[in-house]
Each structure stands twice: as C-alpha cells, then as structure tokens.
Amino acid sequence: MRPFAVALTVAALLCVTPGLDRADAATPFNVGAVNDTGGLVVFVAVDKGFFAKHGIDGKVIVRNSGPEVTRALDAGEIDFGSANVSSIPVALERGLNVRAVVGYAGGSYTKSTDDNTLGIIAPADSGISTVADLRGKRVGTTFGWMNDTYLVELIRKQGLGEAPVKRINTTPNGMITLFDTGRLDAAAVWEPDLTRILEKVKGSRLLVRGGDVVCFCAAMHARPEVLYRDRDATQRYVDAMAEAARFVRDPKNLDEISVIVSRHVSGTETALIKRTLKYWVYDMRLGKNSMKAFDDAVRVLIAQKKMSQPFDPAKYYDTSFIERTMKEHPEWFDDLPRRRWGPRNGPNH
C-alpha cells in the first residue's frame, strides 16, 4: 500500500474509532424522575436517543414524588435524581450529600420566581372569589411539595398567616374526589392536574395562577462520588439533558413529546398534556437566580419549622458543568431569555 493510502486509512480509522468506542463503553446511569410532566426532558433524553448520542446508557426510574426520588438516590438505587427547592433543602440539612449540576424543570436561571405551573381553584358554590376569602376554608394541598409552599406564601401575602386556613394534605387525584364530596373548599395544585380538575369538576374556576410568588423549579443532582468519579461522563450527561431540553422547547415537536410523556406518566392523556405544556419551563441552566430561589424556599421552610437554619446554596449547586455546556453549545440555548436583574444579585450578564 502506498504511503499516501496508508495515511488516509489511518485517518479514517481515527475518525471512526472514537464514536465506536463511546458506543461500546456507554456510561450507565439510572436517572430518577417524578411521575409528572416535570420529567419530560429525562423522558425525551431516553426515548429520542440524546443520552445514547452522548455516550450515556440512561435508564429512567420513575417515582411518585421528589422526596421518593431523593430516598432512592440516597439508597443507591439511582445515580441522578431530581427535587424541587421546596423539599431538597430539608434533606440537605438532614445530611444528604448531593450536588446539583443541571436543571430539570422551571426557569430559575432567568429569574428567581417561576410559578405559572401553579394555581388555586375553587368550586362554584364555595363562596370564594379572592385569596383573602380562603380564611377559615378547607384547602387541598400536598405537604412537602411546591404547591403547599405556594399556598402558604399566597395567604401570608394577604396577611392571613397559616392558621386561619385549614390545609388538607392530599394528592391532586384526591382533590377531585374531595371536591365532588364537598370536603374541600379550594385546592392548590400544579399542571396538568390544575386543568384536569377545572375540566372534571363542574363549575370549578381558577382563583389565581402564578404571580411570581415562588419558584416551581428543580434540578438534577447526584452524590459527589458519582459526579466526580468520571467528570467526562458527568459532562456528557449534562450535555444530553441540555440538547434534549432544546428539542422539548421546539413547538414543532409538541405532538411527539406529548406522546412521550403519556408513555412515562401514568394516567395522562396526550390532549391534556398538549394543552398544558405551555405553562412549563424547561431551562437546564443554573445560576445566581437559582440560588436565590433556593434561599427563598429555605426562608419559608424555616418559618414552617421544617428547617432550623439557613443552608448555603453554593454547597448544593455546582454550575461548572452546565456553564461549560452553555459555552460550547450556545445553539442549545438560543431560544431562551437572558437572566434578569435580581434584587440580591445585581446585574446578570
């Protein structure tokens, strides 16, 4: 073989081999996701092959709540888990050792409040027309979840405090039954269950949606021994999440991603998902506003006596991986807004 032909053959092998090696040696990660629309990016990363593209052999482990995902991670059943800022600070104070490296749901990078996914509904005969009317009423909520934090903050902003409102701990499915039997006067809930209840409970109406009260936001985290054992694998995982999120945010993919959610989340209808995805934000970026959202949630948790003292969010967030992704792949973020100025952050660029 001529020297020139040999050189071409070697070059071709060098171009092909790394891809083959990556496929053969894909890093296995069990990824925890909550049984709701919030896990959409994880579901898409698996079903559409974004994990595989980045050399990750990803398997989704679905649990019913963020705390359940956290317990599974602590037990070593999953490698990456998700939790929103209304629950993860409590686990951190109790000794859970994890670092968050990429977003999951919510838009905490842009601003520290993002709650259009949340709302409060009331039946037609409840006599409730404003948040102030919740005094003395039985309000369905889910203890330990962001809808409860949202409810508590809303009534505090009305100067009511918690005591005048009878908070009833239940799931969104339970709220429908309690409404039908007259045992609830109102409910705080998130999408798509918010729209589902409005459509199923005759005469129910939306009392309030969002309002920049809290941040319905969550991040993906892992134990340090998983994150830093192979930093390249962690980076590829973060890259896969970011690229999958870009696919999710593209309006032309709405039909396809709605079907994907319905496959992974029990009891969801494709049509309902399509109608309610507009209320969700899937921004994988993390930054100063994410940390402020964490601080704000901790303040509420301390007021509720669920935590005893502040927890430094810098001990939880490691933004180095997602920052590298943003630098190397700006095209995965070109549809997202820039950060806004935060009251405690100063200018964000």
N, C-alpha and C positions, 0 to 999 in steps of 0.2 A: 504494500500500500504506500502511495506517495506521502511524503511528509505533510503536504497541504491537506490531503484527505484525512490523514490521521488527526490533524488538528481540528478539523471540522467535526469528526466523530466524537472526540473528547469533549469539545464544546457542547455538542448536543446532549451528551450524557450528563454533563454538569447542569444543563438547564432542566433536564427531566428528573434526575435523581432526587433533588430536594423535595419535590412535590410527592414523589412516591414514598420517600422516607417518612414524610409528615403523615401521609395516609396510613402507612403501616404502623406508625408509632403514635397514633392519635391519643391525646391525653384524656383519660376517662374522668369525668366529673358528674357526680349526682347533684342535680340542681333542684332545690326546693322552690315551689311556687304555691301561692294561695289559690284556693278553689274559687276564683272570681276573675273578672276581666283584667284586674291588675297584672296578672301573669302573662299577658298577651305577648310581650316581647320574648319571654322564655319559650313559650309555645311555638312561636314563629321561628325562633333560632333553631329549634329542633326540626320542626316539620319542613321548613324551607331550606334546610341544609346549611345555614350560616355557621353553626358550630362546626360541622364537618369541614366546611370550606377553610376554617381557621385552625384545623388540626385538633378539634375538641370532640371527643366521643361523649356527647351530652345526653344524659337520661333525666327526664323530668319526674320528680317525686312531688305529688300534689297533696297538700294538707288543707284542712278547713279554716285555718287562721294563722296569722303571723306568729303568735306565741307557740303554736304547734310546730310550725316550721323551725322556730328557734330551738325548741326542745329536741327536734330531730337532728339539728346541726350539732347541738351540744352532746348528743349521744353518739355522734359519728356516723349517722345514717345518711347524711348528705354532706356535700363539700361546700356548696354555696347556698345560702338561704336569704330570704327577704324578710324585712319587718319595717313597719312604718314608725314614724317618730313618736307616736303615742304609746308604743309598747317597748321598743328596744332600749330606751334609757333605763327602765326598771331592771331589765335583765343585765345590763352592763353594771349597774350599781350592785347587783347581787353576785357579781363575779364572772359573768360571761365574758370571755376574751375573744373578741372578733374585731375585724377592721372592714369598713365598707369601702368598696373600690369602684363601684359603678351604680348608676341609678337603676330603678325598677319601674316605678310609676310616679307621676307627679312632675311638677315643673319648678322644683326648688332652686335650680340654678339661676333662673331668671328673676325670681322674687321669693321671699320667704313665706308667702301665703299663696295657697292654691287649693281652693275648695269648691269649685263648681260641680264636682262629682257628688257633693253632699247637699242634703236639703232636709226640710221638715215638712211633713204632710199632716193633714187633719181631715177627719170625716166631715161631711156636710152638716151634721147635726151636733157637732162638738161645741159650738159657741165660741170657737177660736178663730180670730181673724188676724191677730198680730202675735209676735213673740211674747209681748207682755201679758197676753191672755193665757199663757201657759201656767200662770200661778195657780197652784192647787190641783193641776191636772196630772193625769197619768200618761207619761210619755215613754214610749218604747225606745230603747237604745240597746247598745251592746257594750257591756263593760269591758274596758281594756282596748277598745277599738277607737278609731279616729272619729266615728260618728258620735260617740259619747263625749269626747273632748270638744267636738264642735258644739254639741248641745250645751254643755256646761259653760263654754265661753260665750255663747249667744245669750244665755239667760243672765250671766254676770254683766254683760254689757248693758242689759236692761235694768241693772241694779237689783235684781231679784235674789241673787245668791242661789245656792243649790237647794237648800231645804224646802222652799215653797213649791218645788216641782217634784212630783213623785216619779222618779226614774225607774222604769221596769226593764230588767235585764232580759233580752230575748234576741233571737236571730231575725233577719229580715223575713224569712218564711213564717216564723212565729208571729210576726207583726200582722200579717194578713189575717190569720186566724183570730188574733186578739181584737182586731178591728171589727171583724164580722160578728163577734160575740159581744161587742160593746165594752170590752175590758181595757181598751186603750182610747185615750182622747187625742193623741197625736203620736208621731213617731219620727225619730231622726235616723236617716238611712242613706245609703250611697247607691250609685248606679251600678248595674242596671235595675236593681231591686226598687229603687225610687220610682222609676217609670212603671215597673211591673205592678207595684201596689196602686199607683194612681189609676192604672187601667183596669185593675181587677176589683178594686173596692169602689163600688158605685157611689158617686157623689164626693169622693175624696178630692182634695185640692192641695196644691203646693202653697205652703205658707211662706217659705223663704228658700232660696237656693244660694249657696256660696256666701259671698260677702267679704272675702278676704279676712276671715276670722281665724282660720288655722291653715296648716299645710297638709293636705291629703297626699303625702309623699313618702316614698320608701326607697331603700337602697338595697343592693345585694352585698352581702358580707360573707366572710369566711374566717376560720381560725388562722392565726399567723403562721402556724406550721404548714398549712395548706397554701396560703398566699405566697409565702416567700421561699418555699422549698424549690419551686421552679418558677422564677419570675417571668420567664418567657411564656410559659403555659398560662399564667395569670393574665399577661398582656393579651394573648390571643383570645382568651375568654372575654375580656373587656372589649376587644375589637369586634368580636362576633356579636355581642349584645348591642353595640353601637350601630353596626351595619343592619342588624335585624330591626332595630327601632326606626331606622330611616325607611325601611320597607313598610313598617306598620303605619308611619305617618303619611305615606303617599296615598292620596284619596283614591287613586285608580285601583288600589289593592283592597278596598273596603269589602267587596263581596268575598274575596278569598280569605281574608283574615277573620271575617265573621264566622265562616265555616270552621276555621281552625280553632277558634275559641269554643264553639259549640262541641267540638270533639273532646276538648280537655276539661271543660267545666260542666259538671252535671246539671241538668235541669234548665239549660239556657236555650233560648230559641234564636235562630240566626237573625230573624227580622228584628227582634228586640235589641240584639247586640248592634246591629247596623244603625238603629235609631239613637242609641245612647253612647256610642264610641266618641261622639263629638265632645262629650263632657270630660273625657280622659286626656291626660297629657303623658306622653312617653318621651321624656327627655332624660337621656342617660348621663348628662353632665352633672357634676357635683362641684360645689364651690362655697364661697362665703355665705351666700343666702341659705344654702343647705344647712350650714352650721347654725345660722340664726334661727331657722325653723326648728332645729333640734333644741336650742336654748329655750325657745318659746314653749315648746312642748314640755320640757323639764320644769319650767315655772308652773305650768298647770298641774303637773304630776305632784310637785311639792305641795301646792295648795290643796290638792286632794289627799295629801298624806300617803301617797303611793311611793314617794321618794323622800329621802331625808335631807339631801343636799345637792347642789349643782354638780354636773358631770361635764368635764371639758370635752366638747365635741371633737377637738383635734386628736383626742385619744381614740376616737372611733373612725373618723374619716381619713383615708389615705387617698388623696386625689391624684397621686403621681401617675397612675396607670391611665386614667381617663384623660388626663392632661396630655399625655403622650399621644393617645388616640386622636384627640382633637387637633393636635399639631400635625400629625402625619396624614390624617384623613379628613380634612375640612369639608369635603363633599358630603360626608355623612351628617353634617350639622347645618348645612347651608339654608335649610328651611326654618330654622329656629331663631327666635329673637335673642338679642344680646341681653346681658344682665342689666337690671335696673339698679338705680342707686338705692341702697338700703339705709335706713336711719342709723344703724350702728356700724355700717360697713364703709361708708364714704363712697367715692366714685368707683364704679366697677367698669373695667375695660376688657 
